[in-house]
């Protein structure tokens, strides 16, 4: 069985607006530090008028993950909704230029909403605080899912943030059904602890019924099972899926499969901008397991990729990850 | 006499699309290395489809210069034309966020052309090759010049690239007249040797009649006077203006005023991306002379600012220039 895609990602398509600020700016602007908060267009306009000079780069959590897999030479596609506007063109270009197939219904120029954007504010400690105007990407529907494309995926990768869209649960269900019917596998990232608190039951149902590989970080793991014992939380989540991969910042990651588990330490690096760390982790992990790596090796690759992306401003790796893997004895 | 602005800049308003490539890509795509070439929208779309993942940052030569002066705490305004589209909003935001006053007639959403953009391709040697779709900024007219604003400028700063616009010569003439009538001074940058070859006579007339301070690099100086003796070229240009400031890459700069001249060496730095070096030079020089620096000191500041901007991707300084000046004993 040879499929066209190693991984097909589905998520919020958006362009990041990256700017630096200090902690006082965050509190003055009423921004909760370190998390993703949803904002409407008036708030986006107001906040944008207050931030300093910025740079624009394509983002979107699952899209960043797909970009990593494509940069490593994996076969990928991405489904997410942009408008036929300048930011939409930027988003589509950057994925295609990285080698990913980008296919989705394009919202027309006349659509009321615009392409989504995320005002990412980076504080001197490297933490990022995200302010997301979803725009048209909120309205990803089952019609945007092509079952034939999902059937060509070894893995699909679903972005937890997308649970904030009204029709996305149905879209995800359609994608899962099409993928599993063709013997493909399903991975999911929990994305954000506050996103989990908004959609915990829906996450739980999906994990139990249809997820083979679950990605999350420590805070998300604890939020998902509503406990404060990290080891117990991992055990509880690991029992629900085939593979569990949990990141724990500078402590690296924990991988679980059945009775086996591995703690894979990370090499400490200076954090310039944490944006995209989890996305790069998932991308390198998925690339690893679809290219013959065992789980702890995939965990090492994932740590290296995450460590690379946090050493510069911007959510997608700038370094040559293939070369980095070689330097670390991983390829 | 206290005026509202240290410097008012007039130039091509555009957003830079920055991507890396190798020399083979440039020749395959028919791009002349190291210069600015004008392209139309079909060429912009075709070229964009071929380049790798990119980042978008506000650019425009005179706008970069104004951003430097504003970042140093100078009082500035900028005149240049964008459309009421997403790239136009990005351009205006980044100048205002830097503290510059941005005022110009905004081309409406219904305008046929879009906000200008420049596809900047950076090769491994740090050289940048620019492909400019002017868009609405081509149509800056005398109506866009507010004489009252020019009268409030100690200096106006005119971008040579703007000579490519049909009505811009008249717009520049109007700005010069309003500035000089109010005892303000006029600075001009020659911008590009190929731009000079397209408009040499117009440049010459303006320099003789109305320019107090002329900025150029070595190639532009030679092209302007059509000689190949650098010292003679400087002498010829210096005779036409009050102050001449000529950059010579890693050799620093030459400043001329009347019978006096100074060679100000630069500290060697690693070149990551040469984009914006000349713009930063002019900005720091103008900030210096409007804040009490003598000419050789302003030249040192200008060298430091240019050296800072070429050490990263992007056309505007990311470092704290005020702190850099202090480190170099310049403030």
Interface residues (C-beta under 8 A of the other chain):
Chain A: X48 X49 X51 X52 X53 X54 X55 X56 X57 X58 X67 X85 X86 X87 X90 X93 X94 X96 X97 X98 X114 X314 X316
Chain B: X48 X49 X51 X52 X53 X54 X55 X56 X57 X58 X67 X85 X86 X87 X90 X93 X94 X96 X97 X98 X114 X314 X316
